[in-house]
Amino acid sequence: MLVKMMPIRIRPIFCLLVIFSFLLLNSCAETQVGAKTIVANYNLALYYIDIENYTQAKTLLSDITENYPETKYANYAYLKLGDIAMREGSSADDIKTAEENYKIFLRQNASSHLVPYALAKLIELNFDKTKSILFGDSYAAKRSSEPFKNIINAYERFYLMYPHNLYLQDSQKYLTLSKQYLSEHEDNIGNWYYDQELYASAIARYLYLLKYYPGYKDKNLVLKKIILAYKKIKQPKQAEKWQAILNQYASLNHNVTQ
């Protein structure tokens, strides 16, 4: 009735406005339903994570990242997918999956308050890469030193960005362990040179170890090897010098333990 009362030239415009309004309302209704679905699925995924039903959780989280990539829940989903991969095991595939998801989160959320968390998890998983499935941590010092150097560099970047963050404190243990394994790595190389009677090379490695890792747990043994190596290459004055350093070190340690 209202349309018939309008001038003929206005009727098409009015009809278009009615159709547009209907479509807009329908779209808003669909958006609200979709938003509720995302939130419900994300919360359900968190529940599945709590009860360790990771298969169901991954299905829900992957659906969010694939179908709702522009939402904040997709960003959170990447973090949770990374956490699940780390919880499921320490295989190369698990670590790779976790690393990929944490890095996606960092690329898309550079200013997020959760960036420190993702950085800390990347340091942790990079440390996990150094472990041997057969020998565990005991084999770490015998492997390449590069992973440990990467961890130290990552920690230093983390420290520059977030010097007072609580997650930085969680990463401290991986920094300490990385330095420990690096120092053991250097000691192993020095011992190999010594056993091969390459005493000059052994001395160079031991000196490098003492310079960059002065708190090495077996420092007294390294000092003794340096003394023996200098004696082997007929440099008694150097041997005497390092014997004095060893005596001083032993005296200091004796006073500390008393």
C-alpha positions as CSV (number, residue, x, y, z in Angstrom):
1,M,0.0,0.0,0.0
2,L,2.8,2.4,0.9
3,V,4.5,1.8,-2.4
4,K,1.4,2.6,-4.3
5,M,1.1,5.9,-2.6
6,M,4.6,7.0,-3.7
7,P,5.4,8.8,-6.9
8,I,6.2,6.3,-9.7
9,R,9.8,7.6,-10.1
10,I,10.6,7.0,-6.4
11,R,9.2,3.5,-6.1
12,P,12.3,1.7,-7.6
13,I,14.6,3.6,-5.2
14,F,12.5,2.6,-2.2
15,C,12.4,-1.0,-3.3
16,L,16.2,-1.0,-3.6
17,L,16.5,0.5,-0.1
18,V,14.2,-2.2,1.4
19,I,16.2,-5.0,-0.3
20,F,19.6,-3.5,0.9
21,S,18.3,-3.1,4.5
22,F,17.1,-6.7,4.5
23,L,20.5,-8.0,3.2
24,L,22.4,-5.8,5.7
25,L,20.3,-7.1,8.7
26,N,20.7,-10.7,7.4
27,S,24.5,-10.2,7.1
28,C,24.7,-8.8,10.6
29,A,22.7,-11.7,12.0
30,E,25.1,-14.2,10.2
31,T,28.1,-12.3,11.5
32,Q,26.8,-12.5,15.1
33,V,26.2,-16.2,14.7
34,G,29.6,-16.7,13.2
35,A,31.3,-14.8,16.0
36,K,29.5,-16.9,18.6
37,T,30.6,-20.0,16.8
38,I,34.2,-18.9,16.8
39,V,34.2,-18.2,20.5
40,A,32.4,-21.4,21.3
41,N,34.8,-23.5,19.3
42,Y,37.8,-21.7,20.8
43,N,36.6,-22.3,24.3
44,L,35.8,-25.9,23.5
45,A,39.3,-26.3,22.1
46,L,40.8,-25.0,25.4
47,Y,38.7,-27.6,27.2
48,Y,40.0,-30.4,25.1
49,I,43.5,-29.2,25.7
50,D,42.9,-29.3,29.5
51,I,41.8,-32.9,29.3
52,E,44.6,-33.7,26.8
53,N,42.3,-34.5,23.9
54,Y,44.7,-32.9,21.5
55,T,43.2,-34.4,18.3
56,Q,39.8,-32.7,18.9
57,A,41.5,-29.5,20.0
58,K,43.7,-29.3,16.9
59,T,40.6,-29.9,14.6
60,L,38.8,-26.9,16.2
61,L,41.8,-24.6,16.2
62,S,42.7,-25.4,12.7
63,D,39.2,-24.7,11.6
64,I,39.4,-21.2,13.2
65,T,42.8,-20.4,11.5
66,E,41.5,-21.6,8.1
67,N,38.0,-20.1,8.1
68,Y,38.4,-17.1,10.4
69,P,42.0,-15.9,9.8
70,E,41.2,-12.2,10.4
71,T,39.9,-12.7,13.9
72,K,41.9,-12.5,17.2
73,Y,40.9,-16.1,17.9
74,A,42.9,-17.2,14.9
75,N,46.0,-15.5,16.4
76,Y,45.4,-17.3,19.7
77,A,44.8,-20.5,17.9
78,Y,48.3,-20.4,16.4
79,L,49.8,-20.1,19.9
80,K,47.7,-23.0,21.2
81,L,48.6,-25.2,18.2
82,G,52.2,-24.5,19.0
83,D,51.6,-25.5,22.6
84,I,49.9,-28.7,21.6
85,A,52.8,-29.7,19.3
86,M,55.3,-29.2,22.2
87,R,53.1,-31.2,24.6
88,E,52.6,-34.1,22.2
89,G,56.3,-35.0,22.1
90,S,59.8,-33.9,21.2
91,S,60.1,-35.5,17.8
92,A,61.5,-33.4,14.9
93,D,58.0,-33.1,13.4
94,D,56.5,-31.9,16.7
95,I,59.2,-29.3,17.1
96,K,58.9,-28.1,13.5
97,T,55.1,-27.8,13.8
98,A,55.4,-25.8,17.1
99,E,58.0,-23.5,15.6
100,E,55.9,-22.8,12.5
101,N,52.9,-21.9,14.5
102,Y,54.8,-19.6,17.0
103,K,56.5,-17.8,14.1
104,I,53.1,-17.3,12.3
105,F,51.8,-15.7,15.5
106,L,54.9,-13.4,15.8
107,R,54.6,-12.3,12.1
108,Q,51.0,-11.4,12.5
109,N,51.1,-9.9,16.0
110,A,54.3,-8.0,16.4
111,S,52.7,-5.7,19.0
112,S,50.8,-8.3,21.0
113,H,51.3,-8.7,24.8
114,L,51.8,-12.4,24.1
115,V,55.0,-11.8,22.0
116,P,57.2,-12.5,25.0
117,Y,55.4,-15.8,25.5
118,A,56.0,-16.9,21.9
119,L,59.7,-15.8,22.1
120,A,60.2,-17.9,25.3
121,K,58.6,-20.9,23.7
122,L,60.8,-20.6,20.6
123,I,63.9,-20.6,22.9
124,E,62.6,-23.7,24.7
125,L,61.9,-25.6,21.5
126,N,65.3,-24.7,20.1
127,F,66.9,-26.1,23.2
128,D,64.8,-29.3,22.7
129,K,66.3,-29.6,19.2
130,T,69.7,-30.2,20.8
131,K,68.5,-33.3,22.7
132,S,69.2,-36.8,21.5
133,I,66.3,-39.3,21.6
134,L,68.7,-42.1,22.7
135,F,71.1,-40.2,25.0
136,G,69.0,-37.3,26.2
137,D,70.9,-34.3,27.6
138,S,74.1,-36.2,28.1
139,Y,74.9,-36.1,24.4
140,A,74.2,-32.4,23.9
141,A,77.8,-31.2,24.4
142,K,79.1,-33.7,21.8
143,R,76.9,-32.2,19.0
144,S,77.2,-29.1,17.0
145,S,77.7,-25.9,19.0
146,E,75.5,-23.8,16.6
147,P,72.1,-24.5,18.2
148,F,73.4,-23.3,21.6
149,K,74.9,-20.2,20.0
150,N,71.5,-19.5,18.4
151,I,69.8,-19.9,21.7
152,I,72.1,-17.4,23.4
153,N,71.6,-15.0,20.5
154,A,67.8,-15.4,20.8
155,Y,67.9,-14.8,24.6
156,E,70.0,-11.7,24.1
157,R,67.4,-10.3,21.6
158,F,64.6,-11.2,24.0
159,Y,66.5,-9.4,26.8
160,L,66.9,-6.2,24.7
161,M,63.2,-6.2,23.8
162,Y,61.7,-7.2,27.2
163,P,64.3,-6.9,29.9
164,H,61.9,-7.2,32.8
165,N,59.4,-9.8,31.4
166,L,58.5,-12.8,33.5
167,Y,58.9,-15.1,30.5
168,L,62.5,-14.0,30.2
169,Q,63.1,-15.4,33.6
170,D,61.7,-18.8,32.4
171,S,64.2,-18.7,29.5
172,Q,67.2,-18.1,31.8
173,K,67.7,-21.8,32.5
174,Y,68.1,-22.4,28.7
175,L,70.7,-19.7,28.5
176,T,72.6,-21.2,31.5
177,L,72.4,-24.7,30.0
178,S,73.4,-23.5,26.6
179,K,76.5,-21.9,28.0
180,Q,77.3,-25.0,30.0
181,Y,77.0,-27.3,27.0
182,L,79.1,-24.9,24.9
183,S,81.8,-24.9,27.5
184,E,81.7,-28.7,27.6
185,H,81.8,-28.8,23.8
186,E,85.0,-26.7,23.8
187,D,86.5,-28.9,26.5
188,N,85.8,-32.0,24.5
189,I,87.5,-30.6,21.5
190,G,90.5,-29.6,23.6
191,N,90.7,-33.1,25.0
192,W,90.5,-34.6,21.6
193,Y,93.5,-32.5,20.5
194,Y,95.4,-33.5,23.6
195,D,94.7,-37.2,23.1
196,Q,96.0,-36.8,19.5
197,E,99.2,-35.2,20.9
198,L,98.3,-31.9,19.2
199,Y,99.2,-30.0,22.3
200,A,99.5,-26.5,20.9
201,S,95.9,-26.8,19.5
202,A,94.7,-28.3,22.7
203,I,96.2,-25.3,24.6
204,A,94.5,-22.8,22.2
205,R,91.2,-24.5,22.8
206,Y,91.6,-24.6,26.6
207,L,92.5,-20.9,26.7
208,Y,89.5,-20.0,24.6
209,L,87.3,-22.0,27.0
210,L,88.7,-20.2,30.0
211,K,88.4,-16.8,28.4
212,Y,84.7,-17.1,27.3
213,Y,83.5,-19.5,30.0
214,P,85.4,-18.5,33.2
215,G,82.8,-20.2,35.4
216,Y,83.2,-23.6,33.8
217,K,82.5,-26.3,36.3
218,D,85.7,-28.3,35.5
219,K,88.0,-25.3,35.4
220,N,90.6,-26.9,37.6
221,L,90.9,-29.9,35.3
222,V,91.3,-27.6,32.3
223,L,94.1,-25.7,34.1
224,K,95.8,-29.1,34.8
225,K,95.6,-30.1,31.2
226,I,97.1,-26.7,30.1
227,I,100.1,-27.3,32.5
228,L,100.6,-30.8,31.2
229,A,100.3,-29.6,27.5
230,Y,103.0,-26.9,28.1
231,K,105.3,-29.5,29.6
232,K,104.7,-31.8,26.6
233,I,105.9,-29.1,24.2
234,K,108.9,-28.2,26.4
235,Q,107.7,-24.8,27.7
236,P,108.4,-25.0,31.4
237,K,108.0,-21.3,32.1
238,Q,104.5,-21.4,30.8
239,A,103.8,-24.5,32.8
240,E,105.0,-22.8,35.9
241,K,102.9,-19.7,35.2
242,W,99.7,-21.8,34.8
243,Q,100.7,-23.9,37.9
244,A,100.6,-20.6,39.9
245,I,97.2,-19.8,38.4
246,L,96.0,-23.2,39.4
247,N,97.3,-22.9,42.9
248,Q,95.6,-19.5,43.3
249,Y,92.3,-20.9,41.9
250,A,92.5,-23.9,44.3
251,S,93.2,-21.5,47.2
252,L,90.2,-19.3,46.4
253,N,87.9,-22.3,46.1
254,H,89.2,-23.7,49.4
255,N,88.5,-20.4,51.2
256,V,85.0,-20.2,49.6
257,T,84.1,-23.7,50.8
258,Q,85.3,-23.2,54.3
